[in-house]
Amino acid sequence: QLQLVESGGGLVQPGGSLRLSCVASGDSLIHYAIGWFRRAPGKEREGISCITSSDQITYYADSVKGRFTISRDYAANAVDLQMNSLILGDTAVYYCAAADHCEMYRAAYDNRYHSWGQGTQVTVSS
């Protein structure tokens, strides 16, 4: 059974960078589209990026486009999220989850994605 574990979160100053990793066990991630999500305090969960399983097409929310990059690490059976030019609004708990396809609308989060990790905290503060 697929299990996902996020890591790489921490405290960073505005303008800084972090690299999150979503590492899988129980199955190979090449079979799945992988999405990254975040939930900021007092806000709804937001889908911020996704990478497809077969052709590696990537998707980004407008809020992170141009600053975040999603990629696969085949050797580690992981999907990473490189986050640059971080801003205060990026503070959130970040989660990864698996799906058959990248579907970035809110109703899909619980219906299409599974094997949610426990999340990793990212705090952007000066």
N, C-alpha and C positions, 0 to 999 in steps of 0.2 A: 504494500500500500504506500502510495506516495506521501512523503512528509517533507515539508519545507521549513527551513529555519533561516531567519533573517539575521544579519549581523552588520557591523560597521557604523552604527549610529554613534552619536556623541555630541559634544558641545563644540560649536565652531563660531567664529566671528562672522559678521556680515562680509560678503565678498569671498569667503573661504570655500573650501571644497571638502567633500566627503565621498567615499565610495561604499555603497551598500552592496551586500552580496546575499543572494537567495540560494542556499545550497539544498539540494535534494537528496533524499535517501529513499530506498524502496522501489525506485523506478528511474528510468533515464528521462531527463528533461527534454530530450530531443522530440519526444512524442507529444509535447504540450506547448500551447501558447502560454506565456507567462506574463502576468500583469503585475505592475507595482501600483499600490494604493497608499493613501495617507489619510489620517484623521487628525485634524487640528482641534485643540480644545474648543468646545462649543460649536463645532462645525460638523457638517455631514462628511461621511467618507467620500474621498475624491479619487477617481481613477486617473493616474498621471502618466502612465506609460505601459506599453505592451509590445511584445515581440512574438511574431507568429512562429509556428513550429516548423513548417516546411521551407518557406522561402525567405524567412528572416525579415519580413517587413516590420517596420517599427512605427509606433504611434505615440504621440505625445499630446498631453493637454496643453492648451494655450498658455497656462500659467507656468509651465516649465520648458516650453519649446525654446530651443537655442541654448539652454543652460544645462539640461540633463541629457544623458546618453545611456540607452539601454543596450546591453550586449550579452552574448552567451560566452561562457567559459566552459568549453566542452570537457577539458581535462578535469575540471573540478565538479562537473555536473551542476553547474550553477548559472544563474543569470544575474549580472551585475547592473547597478545603476550608478553611474558617475554623475555626481551633482556638483556643478560649478557655479560661481557667482551667487552663492546662497544669500537669501534675504530673510528678514524677520518672519515673513509670511510662510516660509518653508518649514517652520517649527511644527512638528507633528510626530505621531507614531506612524512609521512606514511599514507596510505589509506587502508580502507577495502572495500570489495565488495562481493556480493553474486552471486552464480551460482548453477546450478543443479549438477555439478560435478567439481572436482578439475582438471583444465586444466592449466598447468603452462607454456605454450608456448606463445610467445608474441602475436601472431595473435588472441589468445583467449581472450586477456584482454578486448577488446571492444566488441567482438562478443558474448562472453559467460557470462561475468560478468555484473551485473547491481546493481542499488541502491548504487552507490558509495557515500561514505561519503565526507566530506569537507576536510579531512586531518588534521593531527596534526604534528607539527614541532618537530623534534628531532635534537638537535645540540650537537655534541661531540667535546669538545674543552678543552684545558688546560689553 
